[in-house]
């Protein structure tokens, strides 16, 4: 009954690239079409607060990223597949975290408190 499901995490090396996916079980989420939801990525390292990574609008192509990550990450979505992806390049040790996707009815929010639909998270571990 998960509303969103993340996948693609794992153990990677510094400098690697990784693509995470977030998929809704079907074409609707909480009775609304997937394409009606603004989709965001957050991450949380042990002992740290949940951190904004980036967000993509219902309108394809409009994105906002955390300043510290915008040179290394990219978010895209394929509404016909009920999927949003997070591409990460040149991974660093500090990228180690559990990565979550989340959905919001409005554009745009960077606080996790503004999102009411979440996936279970996928672990990304970057090793030297």
Number of C-alpha atoms within 10 A of each C-alpha: 5 11 17 23 20 23 18 15 18 13 11 18 14 16 15 13 15 18 15 21 21 26 23 19 16 13 16 15 18 8 7 11 13 24 21 17 22 20 32 31 27 22 23 18 16 9 6 9 10 18 18 21 24 24 29 25 22 20 13 12 11 11 17 18 20 15 10 9 15 13 12 13 20 20 24 19 22 13 18 9 14 19 22 22 23 23 14 20 17 14 21 17 14 11 19 20 22 18 27 27 29 25 24 21 17 14 14 16 18 19 12 19 8 14 18 10 17 22 20 16 22 21 20 21 19 19 16 8
